[in-house]
Amino acid sequence: MIWAQLMGADSNQSVKRRIAHLDMDAFYASVELLRYPQLKGLPVVIGGARARARVTPEQPVAEFPRLRDYAGRGVATTATYEARALGVHSAMGLMKAAALAPHAILLPADFDEYRRFSRLFKAAVAQVAPHIEDRGIDEIYIDLTEVGGDTVKLAQRIKDSVRAATGLSCSIGVTPNKLLSKIASELDKPDGLTVLGHDDLAVRIWPLEVRKINGVGPRASEKLEALGIHNIGQLAAAPIEVLAAHFGRRQSRWLLDAAHGRDDRPVVMQSEPKSISRETTFERDLHPVADRAALSTILLDLCERLSADLARKGYAAKTIGVKLRHADFRIVTRDTTMDTPTRDAQRIRSAARECLRRVALGQRLRLLGVRASSLVPEQHMQVPAQAERSGSLFG
């Protein structure tokens, strides 16, 4: 459903921009449904062990493994919308998910296949609108400002190109900036096309919970709710002095700007990056001990994504770093430099673990990130004969 036409008559330069956020719909699960079409319409959870010997594309539905039979400490990587309707979400322990959806089908993740589809959909978008900022395996920002044509028809053309190249659906939000587009792309999932202008803030954005703002996590949401601020409209109306007493003046200014839909960040295409990073903000704060299994899966996923980014862009890295944001918003970073550059996921994870050993991990975490720097073009890299492997922190 299209909720509004992008407003272009305002003299403010930011309103004239057309920034899209494209998010693939339940990406990992959707790729699996292409492989196993007999599972369409069923609750399916991706996660756990990686072996695929138990399932084949021709296998009857009744013979697929079920969540009720799982035993272990694995976590869900993602789930189909049917499984989400039963309460299953990413980073949830599979044993807990089994209690909510015992009959759901359980499939292991196949990151090589997900990366292949990621390359396919991004190439398809680039044929229509080449000004793209890569934000991960399943999402991108697109600057449509200089691309001619009606906004709705252009967004639909992008969606059609993605489906033709991959067989998958995506959701697109188009607004004057990245912050609003990130929110808009979630409003009409799956297969959504949502176009908003600043005049739509009061109707479409302000009624939403504050956690819908990218960057407002569980801890911040709790603090805002304690102040009686439950939705974005209430945040927009909050006095900065009240917010500053709890968040500090700088964070409070950002919160108010976000609530009013203000964001001047450009869509950035980096041809010669100084560093490449991947990070994720958790749906709930995770404890380094109690949630070690979930953190282990997340760390592996980040390292594999980072490895794929390095390979796609033709770089290896000598320095690997980690970024942690605690529940109180305190940020800690550590890095380590290796003897030889790498883009191997296992070596990246080994280096990240080495960094984590130098952090006092006693508090809950709301964000984990892995960064590669001191980049070397691939023609200068030396790949060791065998990837390093070690069992330790978050492993």
Secondary structure, DSSP 8 states (H G I E B T S, - for coil): ----------SSHHHH--EEEEEETTHHHHHHHHH-GGGTTS-EEEES----TT--TT--GGGS-BGGG--SS-BEEEE-HHHHTTT--TT-BHHHHHHH-TTSEEE---HHHHHHHHHHHHHHHHHH---EEE-SSSEEEEE-TTS-S-HHHHHHHHHHHHHHHHS--EEEEEESSHHHHHHHTTTT-SS-EEE--GGGIIIIITTSBGGGSTT--HHHHHHHHHTT--BHHHHHTS-HHHHHHHH-HHHHHHHHHHHTT---------SS-SEEEEEEEEEEEE-TTTTHHHHHHHHHHHHHHHHHHHHHHTEEEEEEEEEEEETTS-EEEEEEEEEEEE--HHHHHHHHHHHHTTS---S-EEEEEEEEEEEEEGGG----SS------TT-
